[in-house]
Amino acid sequence: MTVQVETAEGLSGRLDAVKARISAAAVGAGRPAEAVDLVAISKTQPDERISAALAAGQRLFGENRVQEARAHWAARREMMQDLELHLVGPLQTNKVRDAVALFDVIQTLDRPKLAAHLAREFDRVGRQLRCFIQVNTGEEPQKAGVLPADIDNFVAECRTLGLPLVGLMCIPPAGEPAPPHFMFLREIAARNGLTGLSMGMSADFEAATELGATHVRVGTGVFGPRVTGAS
Ligand SMILES: *Cc1c(COP(=O)(O)O)cnc(C)c1O
């Protein structure tokens, strides 16, 4: 075998270590450890690592591509009642139907056209997925997410459509300190009456936890280095 695969024990130890660090950061900030959900980001990971994470008890996962998520999760979904799957990558409107069929939560709602498509699809299937709005806190031209100046209007628009908004999500610019972005996201959420905050990845999930994250998205920290086409 050319791909280096970790043992199930290795993965379970890593998962426990990440959970312990989240708990310590939460408690250190005066928050209950249960206030923070660990979303294990399984994109590009070999199947046996996903099986190992499931064997270790992890049930909450995130993926950034609809097609790959189906390959990882469609069959497991049939067999496991308690899985929770979050989409954390950009969603094209032509993938909305597939995404709604597979996921429980959309973390990357980022434009009016997508909001309208989601509302229509939720109606059609009679099932609503909880949504986070992605905010482009660094105002990076190449990055998805609603610009900070537009966010209050977009929240109102999503509410008018009846979408079940639960919070905001951000991916801070690479190479910049993340905490100011986390604080900014928290402030935008508070003034819009949103309580969910999806922020923090492998490099900064403790800082995010201290600043109020309700969901941290940890990939390599749980699974080890991504094997193919990491993004
Ligand atoms: C890949 C990814 C993550 C996880 O990144 P790590 O650095 O591996 O923890 C988190 N959020 C999003 C949106 C991602 O695409």
The ligand as a Gaussian input file, in Angstrom:
#p B3LYP/6-31G(d) Opt

LIG

0 1
 C      -10.777000      21.849000       5.106000
 C      -11.645000      22.743000       5.905000
 C      -11.550000      22.761000       7.306000
 C      -10.568000      21.923000       8.101000
 O       -9.266000      22.385000       7.915000
 P       -8.077000      21.795000       8.818000
 O       -7.039000      22.844000       8.738000
 O       -7.676000      20.517000       8.177000
 O       -8.602000      21.601000      10.175000
 C      -12.409000      23.601000       7.989000
 N      -13.322000      24.371000       7.353000
 C      -13.447000      24.365000       6.008000
 C      -14.462000      25.235000       5.382000
 C      -12.617000      23.563000       5.244000
 O      -12.745000      23.583000       3.906000

